[in-house]
Amino acid sequence: NHPLNEKSFVSFRELVGLSRIMVSCSCRESIKIYCESLGLSLSGANIETKSSISLLSLVYNGHGVAIIPLSLVNFVNNDTLSIVRITDPTPSQDINLIHFDDKFLSFAARIFMQKLNDSQKVSV
């Protein structure tokens, strides 16, 4: 039983001092930069792994909490793990799309670009 189990949302600042498990990837670096921009220090994860499955297993076995992207949350199908959304502030990541104006753009690419534009208007 973790103190965060009963919460639906947690402030990013509440994560300072907790044992953390991180995936060693660009996500970890993004979180580090994000913390620094807030003046916070999540000084190094207690455990780092290269596998999302290992990360979830470590959390399941009580070794700490994990900050994971929303895309990975959709794959967590375990009634014993709690998903707690981070707020105040909510971390986000910018996505940039680059294409040549003078080159043919396929129908699929145009639809993808439209979906990206539409998703900017919706807050999660």
MARMI-886312 format. One line per 2 residues: number of its first residue (from 1); for each residue x, y, z of N, C-alpha, C. Coordinates in Angstrom, 1 decimal. Last residue first. Example, Ala and Ser with C-alpha at 12.3 -4.5 7.8 and 13.67 -1.06 7.14 Angstrom:
// residues 2
2> 12.8 -2.2 7.1 13.7 -1.1 7.1 12.9 0.0 7.9; 13.2 -5.7 7.8 12.3 -4.5 7.8 13.2 -3.3 7.8
//
This chain:
// residues 124
124> -6.1 17.2 -22.4 -6.3 15.8 -21.8 -6.4 16.0 -20.3; -7.8 19.4 -24.6 -6.9 19.2 -23.4 -7.2 17.9 -22.8
122> -7.7 20.0 -28.0 -8.3 19.2 -26.9 -7.3 19.0 -25.8; -6.3 21.2 -29.9 -7.4 21.9 -29.4 -8.1 21.2 -28.3
120> -4.4 19.4 -30.7 -3.9 20.6 -30.0 -5.1 21.3 -29.3; -5.8 17.6 -32.2 -5.5 17.2 -30.9 -5.0 18.4 -30.1
118> -5.9 18.9 -34.7 -7.2 18.8 -33.9 -6.9 18.4 -32.5; -3.3 18.6 -35.5 -3.8 20.0 -35.3 -5.1 19.9 -34.5
116> -3.2 15.8 -35.7 -2.3 16.6 -34.8 -2.8 17.9 -34.5; -5.1 15.5 -37.8 -5.3 14.9 -36.4 -4.4 15.6 -35.4
114> -3.7 16.7 -39.9 -5.0 17.3 -39.4 -5.3 16.7 -38.0; -1.5 15.0 -40.2 -1.3 16.4 -39.8 -2.6 17.0 -39.3
112> -2.9 12.7 -41.0 -2.1 12.7 -39.8 -1.9 14.1 -39.3; -4.0 13.6 -43.4 -4.9 13.2 -42.4 -4.2 13.2 -41.0
110> -1.6 13.9 -44.8 -2.5 15.1 -44.6 -3.4 14.8 -43.5; -0.6 11.3 -44.9 0.2 12.3 -44.2 -0.7 13.5 -43.9
108> -2.6 10.0 -46.4 -2.4 9.6 -45.0 -1.6 10.7 -44.2; -2.2 11.3 -48.9 -3.5 11.5 -48.2 -3.3 11.1 -46.7
106> 1.1 12.7 -49.2 0.1 11.6 -49.3 -1.2 12.0 -48.5; 2.4 15.4 -50.8 2.0 14.9 -49.4 0.9 13.9 -49.6
104> 5.0 16.3 -52.8 3.7 15.7 -52.7 3.5 15.1 -51.3; 6.9 19.3 -52.1 6.8 17.9 -52.3 5.4 17.4 -52.1
102> 7.1 21.9 -51.2 7.0 21.7 -52.7 7.0 20.2 -53.0; 7.2 21.9 -48.5 6.1 22.5 -49.1 5.9 22.1 -50.6
100> 8.3 19.2 -46.6 8.7 20.1 -47.7 7.4 20.6 -48.3; 7.9 19.1 -43.0 7.7 18.6 -44.3 8.1 19.6 -45.4
98> 7.9 18.3 -39.6 8.5 19.1 -40.7 8.3 18.3 -42.0; 6.4 18.8 -36.5 6.3 18.1 -37.8 6.9 18.9 -38.9
96> 7.0 18.4 -33.1 7.2 19.3 -34.3 7.1 18.4 -35.5; 5.7 18.4 -29.9 6.0 17.6 -31.1 6.0 18.5 -32.3
94> 6.6 18.9 -26.5 6.2 19.5 -27.8 6.6 18.5 -28.9; 5.1 17.6 -23.7 6.2 17.5 -24.6 5.7 18.1 -25.9
92> 4.5 18.1 -20.2 4.1 17.9 -21.6 5.3 17.9 -22.5; 3.3 17.8 -16.8 4.4 17.7 -17.8 3.8 17.5 -19.2
90> 1.3 20.0 -15.2 1.3 18.8 -15.9 2.4 18.8 -16.9; 2.4 21.6 -12.1 1.9 21.6 -13.4 2.0 20.2 -14.1
88> -0.3 20.2 -11.7 0.3 21.3 -11.0 1.8 21.3 -11.0; -0.4 16.6 -11.9 -0.9 17.9 -12.2 0.0 19.0 -11.5
86> -0.4 13.3 -13.0 0.5 14.4 -12.5 -0.2 15.7 -12.9; -2.5 10.6 -12.1 -2.1 11.7 -13.0 -1.4 12.8 -12.3
84> -1.9 7.4 -11.3 -2.2 8.7 -10.7 -1.7 9.7 -11.6; -2.9 4.1 -11.2 -2.5 5.2 -12.2 -2.9 6.5 -11.6
82> -1.9 1.4 -9.4 -2.7 2.6 -9.4 -2.1 3.6 -10.4; -2.1 -2.1 -9.7 -1.3 -0.9 -9.9 -2.3 0.3 -10.0
80> -3.9 -4.2 -9.7 -3.2 -3.9 -8.4 -2.3 -2.7 -8.5; -5.0 -4.6 -12.2 -5.8 -4.0 -11.2 -5.1 -3.7 -9.9
78> -3.5 -3.9 -15.1 -3.2 -4.6 -13.9 -4.0 -3.9 -12.8; -2.4 -3.0 -17.7 -3.7 -3.7 -17.5 -3.5 -4.6 -16.2
76> -1.0 -0.6 -19.3 -1.0 -1.1 -18.0 -2.4 -1.7 -17.7; -1.2 0.6 -21.7 -0.8 -0.8 -21.7 -0.8 -1.4 -20.3
74> -1.7 3.3 -21.2 -2.8 2.5 -21.9 -2.4 1.0 -21.9; 0.7 4.2 -20.2 -0.4 4.0 -19.3 -1.5 3.1 -19.9
72> 2.2 4.7 -22.4 2.5 3.5 -21.7 1.3 3.2 -20.7; 1.2 7.2 -23.2 1.1 6.1 -24.1 1.3 4.8 -23.5
70> 1.9 8.9 -21.1 0.5 8.5 -21.2 0.3 7.3 -22.1; 5.1 7.8 -19.7 4.3 8.6 -20.6 2.8 8.0 -20.7
68> 5.7 7.6 -16.1 5.6 7.0 -17.4 4.8 7.9 -18.4; 7.4 7.4 -13.3 6.8 8.4 -14.1 6.8 7.9 -15.5
66> 6.8 5.1 -10.6 7.4 5.4 -12.0 6.6 6.5 -12.6; 7.9 4.3 -7.3 6.9 4.8 -8.2 7.6 5.1 -9.6
64> 9.2 1.3 -5.8 9.1 2.7 -6.0 7.9 3.0 -7.0; 9.0 -1.4 -5.3 10.3 -0.8 -5.2 10.3 0.7 -5.5
62> 6.7 -3.1 -5.3 6.9 -2.1 -4.3 8.3 -1.5 -4.2; 6.2 -4.8 -7.5 6.8 -5.4 -6.3 7.2 -4.4 -5.2
60> 5.2 -2.9 -9.3 4.3 -3.9 -8.8 4.8 -4.5 -7.5; 7.6 -1.7 -10.0 6.6 -0.9 -9.3 5.6 -1.9 -8.6
58> 8.9 -3.8 -11.3 9.5 -3.3 -10.1 8.5 -2.4 -9.3; 7.1 -4.2 -13.4 7.3 -5.3 -12.4 7.9 -4.7 -11.2
56> 7.4 -1.8 -14.8 6.1 -2.1 -14.2 6.2 -3.2 -13.2; 10.1 -2.2 -15.6 9.7 -1.0 -14.8 8.4 -1.3 -14.1
54> 10.0 -4.5 -17.2 10.7 -4.5 -15.9 10.3 -3.4 -15.0; 8.5 -3.4 -19.3 7.9 -4.5 -18.5 8.6 -4.6 -17.2
52> 10.2 -1.5 -20.3 8.9 -1.0 -19.7 8.3 -2.1 -18.8; 13.7 -1.6 -19.8 12.5 -2.3 -20.3 11.2 -1.8 -19.5
50> 15.9 -0.6 -18.8 15.7 -0.3 -20.2 14.4 -0.9 -20.7; 15.9 1.2 -15.6 15.8 0.0 -16.4 15.6 0.3 -17.9
48> 17.1 2.3 -12.5 16.8 2.6 -13.9 16.8 1.2 -14.6; 16.3 3.5 -9.3 16.5 2.3 -10.2 16.2 2.8 -11.6
46> 16.2 6.0 -8.3 16.8 5.0 -7.5 17.1 3.7 -8.3; 17.2 8.7 -10.5 16.3 7.6 -10.1 17.0 6.6 -9.2
44> 18.4 11.9 -9.7 18.7 10.5 -10.1 17.6 9.6 -9.6; 16.8 14.2 -8.0 18.2 13.7 -8.2 18.2 12.3 -8.5
42> 14.8 16.0 -8.9 14.5 14.6 -8.7 15.8 13.9 -8.9; 14.5 19.2 -7.9 15.6 18.2 -8.2 15.0 16.8 -7.8
40> 13.1 22.2 -9.3 13.0 21.0 -8.5 14.2 20.1 -8.8; 12.6 24.3 -10.9 13.5 24.5 -9.7 13.4 23.4 -8.8
38> 11.4 23.8 -13.2 10.5 24.2 -12.0 11.3 24.5 -10.8; 13.4 23.1 -14.8 12.7 24.3 -15.2 11.8 24.8 -14.1
36> 14.1 20.7 -13.6 15.0 21.8 -13.5 14.3 23.1 -13.8; 12.0 19.1 -14.5 12.2 19.4 -13.1 13.0 20.6 -12.9
34> 12.5 19.1 -17.3 11.3 19.6 -16.8 11.4 20.0 -15.3; 14.9 17.7 -17.3 14.9 19.0 -17.8 13.7 19.8 -17.3
32> 13.9 15.2 -16.3 15.0 15.9 -15.6 15.0 17.4 -16.0; 12.1 14.5 -18.3 11.6 14.7 -16.9 12.7 15.5 -16.1
30> 13.9 14.1 -20.4 12.8 15.1 -20.5 12.3 15.5 -19.1; 15.4 11.9 -19.5 16.0 13.2 -19.7 15.0 14.4 -19.8
28> 13.3 10.0 -19.6 14.0 10.3 -18.3 14.7 11.7 -18.4; 12.8 9.9 -22.3 11.8 10.3 -21.4 12.4 10.7 -20.0
26> 15.0 8.8 -23.5 14.8 10.3 -23.6 13.7 10.8 -22.7; 15.8 6.4 -21.0 15.6 6.8 -22.4 15.4 8.3 -22.4
24> 15.5 4.2 -18.7 16.6 5.0 -19.2 16.4 5.3 -20.7; 12.7 4.6 -16.8 13.2 4.0 -18.0 14.3 4.8 -18.5
22> 12.8 4.6 -13.2 12.8 5.3 -14.5 13.2 4.4 -15.6; 11.5 4.7 -10.1 12.0 3.8 -11.1 11.8 4.5 -12.4
20> 12.0 6.3 -6.9 11.5 6.3 -8.3 12.2 5.2 -9.1; 11.0 7.2 -3.8 11.8 6.2 -4.5 11.2 6.1 -5.9
18> 10.4 10.7 -3.3 9.9 9.3 -3.4 10.9 8.4 -4.1; 11.5 13.2 -3.4 11.8 12.4 -2.2 11.3 11.0 -2.3
16> 9.0 14.6 -5.3 10.3 14.8 -4.7 10.5 14.0 -3.5; 6.3 14.4 -5.8 7.2 13.3 -6.2 8.6 13.4 -5.7
14> 5.1 16.7 -5.2 4.9 15.7 -4.3 5.8 14.5 -4.6; 5.4 18.3 -7.5 6.2 18.6 -6.3 6.2 17.5 -5.3
12> 3.3 17.6 -9.1 4.6 17.2 -9.5 5.6 17.3 -8.3; 0.5 16.4 -7.3 1.3 17.5 -7.7 2.7 17.0 -8.0
10> -1.8 13.9 -8.4 -0.7 14.3 -7.5 0.1 15.5 -8.1; -5.0 12.4 -8.5 -4.0 13.3 -9.0 -3.0 13.6 -8.0
8> -6.2 10.5 -7.1 -6.5 10.4 -8.5 -5.4 11.3 -9.2; -5.0 8.5 -4.3 -5.2 9.8 -5.0 -5.5 9.5 -6.5
6> -4.5 6.2 -3.0 -5.8 6.7 -2.8 -6.1 8.0 -3.6; -1.8 5.7 -3.6 -2.8 4.8 -4.1 -4.2 5.4 -4.0
4> 0.2 7.1 -2.3 -0.4 7.7 -3.5 -1.6 6.9 -4.1; 1.2 5.5 -0.3 0.4 6.7 0.1 -0.3 7.3 -1.1
2> 0.8 2.0 -1.1 1.5 3.2 -1.2 0.6 4.4 -0.9; 0.8 -1.2 0.0 0.0 0.0 0.0 0.9 1.2 0.0
//
